[in-house]
Amino acid sequence: MDLASVDELLTTTRSVRKRLDFDRPVDAELIKECLEIAIQAPTGSNQQGWSFLVVSDEEKKRKIAELYRRGAELYIQMPQPERPSEDLRTQQRPRVTESSIYLLENMHRAPYYVIFCIEGRVEELPQFVQASTYGSILPAAWSFMLAARARGLGSAWTTIHLFYEKEAAGILGIPDNITQAVLMPVAYFTGETFKPAKRIPLHQVTHWDTWGNKKS
């Protein structure tokens, strides 16, 4: 493999908000290509219980975007972790908030939403079952993001509409035994490329053999 290209793809694929090109049409065949890549992702016990709901209907997108807006109103009222001003996440918060508001106001304009779903419900189930269930759909969603990025498409990993998952299911005809995991608005992105994001240094978040045992 060309490691330089692979590493660039992996380190520059992220949620795209302000740079989504809402005015440029996207061919449905591109979405299908990305989903063909997604179904090669790992899935627990090879159950392949995933389903992918592609939404292009303008009225349905508008209704889902309204649920997303209502969910965002609930989210901003939730207590957030208090971190010191020098913490990288604190410093990045204004930029993230600005881009999130932009997506909130414009998400309905995206050519497509792709909603990643998995068979079964996880409420009240043991942690093992919950982890296995989500672990069987989230890798496919990440693979989709990578495939989209490689084709010049941007996507944003969102979950806020899940405050109103049942309402969204009613709008889209999703059965009661199906769990929605991720919603991604998809569009071409503007500009040439992306840079790796600023992250907390690896040695600060890596533990060796025992929690708290870190190597510089």
N, C-alpha and C positions, 0 to 999 in steps of 0.2 A: 504494500500500500504506500501511497505517497503520504508520509506522515505529516508533512508540512500542511497539506490540504486538509487532512483529517483533523489535525490539531486546530487549524483555523476555524473549521466548521464547528468543532466542539466548544471552542472558547469564545465564539462570537454569535452563537445562537442564544437569543434571550427574548423575553417578552417585548414586543414592539408596540408602542402606543402612539406617540406624537408623529412618528415617521411612517405610519400606514397611509398608503395612497388610496383614499376612498373613492376617487374619481376614475380610476383605471379598472376596466373590467378584467375579471379573471376567468379563464377557460375552465370549465368543469373537469376537463380531462386532467388538468394539473392537480386538482384536488384528489382525483382518483389515483393518480400516480403516487402521490404522497401516502394515501391510505394503503396502497399495495405494499409500500415500504413498512408501514405501521404494523401490518398483520404478520410481519416477520419478527416482531418483538417477543421477548420471553412472556410466558403466561403460565400461571400455576397449574401443575399437573397436566399441562397441555390441554386444558379445558376449552380454551378459545371462546370464553363466554362473552366476548366483547361485541359491542355494536357501535356503529358510528352514524350519528344523525347529522346530515348536511342540510343546512337551512339557507335558502336563498329567497324565500318568499318575503316580500317587503313588509307586509302586515305582521307576519309572525316575528320577523326580526325586531320590528318596532315594539311589539308586546314583550318580547324577552328583554330588550334593552330597558324597558320600563321596570321590569322586575329587578334588573341589575341596578338601576338607579335607586330603587327602594331598598335593596339589600345594602347598597353603599351607605345609605342614611343610617342603617342599623350598625354597620361596621364602624363608622366613625365615632359612634357613641360608646363603643367597647373600650375598656381600659387598655392602654398600650404599655409595653415594658418601659420603665424609666431607665435611661442609659445616660452616662456622662456626655458632656458636650464634645469631648474629643473622640468619642466612639464613632467609627466610620459610618455605622448605620444611622446615627443621629445626624451626621453631616449630610448624608445622602437623602434624608427624609423629605426636605422641601422639593427636591427635583422629582422624587418618586411621586409625591403628592400632586405636583403640577401635571405630570404626565398621566396620572390616574384620572384626574379631573377631565383632562382632554378626552381620554377614551370614554369616560362616562357620558360626556356630552355628544360624542360622535359615533359610538359603537354601532348604532343602527345603520350607519352608512357603509359598513363593511360589506363587500360583495357576498361573503359567506360567513356563517357560523359553523363550526364543527364541534359537536358535542360528543364526548367519549363516554360510553356507557358500559356497564358490566351487569351480568345476570346476578340476581339475588339482592337481598337487603342486609345491611350489616348492623342495624340498630340492635342493641342488647346482646350481641354475639361476642364470644371470647375474642381477646385481642389477636390471637393467632389467626382466626377467621377473618377479622377485619383487615389485618396486614396482608393476608394472602389475597383477599378480594381486590383491594386497591393495588396490590403489587401485580395483579394480572391485567390492569388496564393502564396504569400510569406510564410504564415503559413504552407502550404503543403511542401514547400521546406525545412523549418526548421524541420518539422516532419520527412522528409526523412533523414536529417542529423542525427537526434537523433536515428532513427531506424538503420541507417548504423553504427553509433558508437556502438550501443548495440550488433551488429553482428561482430565487429572487423574490420569494414570498415572505412576508412577515406575519407573525401570529403573536397573540398575547394569551398567556396562561391565566385564566380567570376562573374563580369559583364563587364569587359573591352572589350570583343569581341563585345559588343553592339555599340561601335563606328562604327562598320561595320555590323549592324544588317541585313540590306538588302542583303549584300553579303552572310552572313551566311544563311539567309533564302533561297537564291538561291541554295547554295550548298546542303541544306538539304530538299528542296522542301516544305518549310513552307509557307502556304498561306499568302497573303497580309493582311488579317484581323486578323492575330494572332500576339500578342505581346510576344516577348521573355523577360523573367524577370531575370532569373538566369541560369548560366551554372556551373555545378559541375563536375570536374574530380573525378572519384571514383576508389579507389584501397584499398587493405588491407594496414594497417599501421604497421610500425615496432615498436618494443618495447612493453612494457607491458601495459602501460596506459598513461593518461595525467593528469596534475595537473590543478587546477583552475588558470586562468590567473590573472595577476596583473591588477587591474582596478582602476580608479579614485574612491576615497571613496564615498559611497552612499550619505552621507549627503551633499556633494558638488554639487550634480546634482539633488537633490530632493527638490521640492518646495511645500509648504503646503498652500492651499487656495488661495494664491496670489503669483505671480512670485517674487522671491527674498526672500520670507519668508521661511527660512531654520531652521531645528532643528538638533542639533548635535546628 
